[in-house]
Amino acid sequence: MRRGGNHVEIEVADDGPGIPEDERTRVFDRFYRGAATDEEGSGLGLAIVQTVVQNLGGEIRLAGRDDGHSGLVARIHLPRRRQP
């Protein structure tokens, strides 16, 4: 987690098989399951995360890892809330 001037960034990286670049926008669709997956699940996780992030005025982006490992990086950018 990092704080910027007017935003907060949360970054989560895993070491799973990753998501092909051409599927990274589709995984936010409810019930979408990648063609190459044999994992259990309903295909709702990232759709729920995206809805929550958007309701908070933020955005989420997915990318491959750039440290030589397999996996995926999810970066969530949220606006900072001012204290009353």
C-alpha positions in Angstrom: 0.0 0.0 0.0 1.3 3.5 -0.9 -0.1 7.0 -0.4 0.3 9.6 -3.0 -0.8 13.2 -3.0 -4.5 12.6 -3.5 -4.7 8.9 -3.8 -3.9 5.6 -2.3 -2.5 2.6 -4.2 -3.0 -1.0 -3.2 -0.9 -3.5 -5.0 -1.5 -7.3 -4.8 0.8 -9.8 -6.6 0.4 -13.5 -6.8 2.5 -16.3 -8.2 -0.3 -18.2 -10.0 -0.5 -18.9 -13.7 -1.5 -15.3 -14.5 -4.2 -14.1 -16.9 -3.4 -13.7 -20.6 -3.3 -10.0 -21.6 -6.2 -10.4 -24.0 -8.4 -11.7 -21.2 -7.6 -9.1 -18.6 -10.6 -6.9 -19.3 -13.0 -9.8 -19.6 -12.2 -11.2 -16.1 -14.2 -8.3 -14.6 -17.4 -9.6 -16.3 -19.6 -11.5 -13.9 -19.3 -15.3 -14.2 -16.5 -15.1 -16.8 -14.0 -17.9 -16.4 -10.8 -17.9 -18.5 -10.6 -20.5 -21.2 -7.5 -22.1 -19.8 -8.6 -22.4 -16.1 -9.5 -25.6 -14.4 -9.8 -24.0 -11.0 -13.0 -24.0 -9.0 -14.9 -20.8 -8.6 -17.9 -18.8 -9.8 -16.1 -16.1 -11.7 -17.5 -13.4 -9.4 -14.4 -12.3 -7.4 -12.9 -9.7 -9.7 -16.3 -8.4 -10.7 -17.1 -7.7 -7.0 -13.8 -6.1 -6.5 -14.2 -3.8 -9.5 -17.7 -2.8 -8.4 -16.5 -1.9 -4.9 -13.5 0.0 -6.2 -15.6 2.0 -8.7 -18.2 2.8 -6.0 -15.3 4.3 -4.0 -14.3 6.5 -7.0 -11.3 4.4 -7.9 -10.0 2.0 -10.6 -8.3 -1.3 -10.8 -5.8 -2.4 -13.3 -4.3 -5.9 -14.0 -0.8 -6.6 -15.3 1.7 -9.4 -15.6 4.5 -9.4 -13.0 7.7 -7.7 -14.2 10.1 -9.3 -11.7 10.6 -12.5 -13.7 8.0 -14.6 -11.8 4.8 -15.9 -13.2 1.6 -14.4 -11.8 -0.5 -11.4 -11.9 -0.4 -7.9 -10.3 -3.6 -6.1 -9.4 -3.2 -2.3 -8.7 -6.1 -0.5 -7.1 -6.1 3.3 -7.1 -8.5 5.0 -4.7 -9.0 8.7 -3.9 -7.9 9.8 -0.5 -10.7 10.8 1.8 -10.3 14.0 3.8 -10.8 13.7 7.5 -13.8 15.8 8.8 
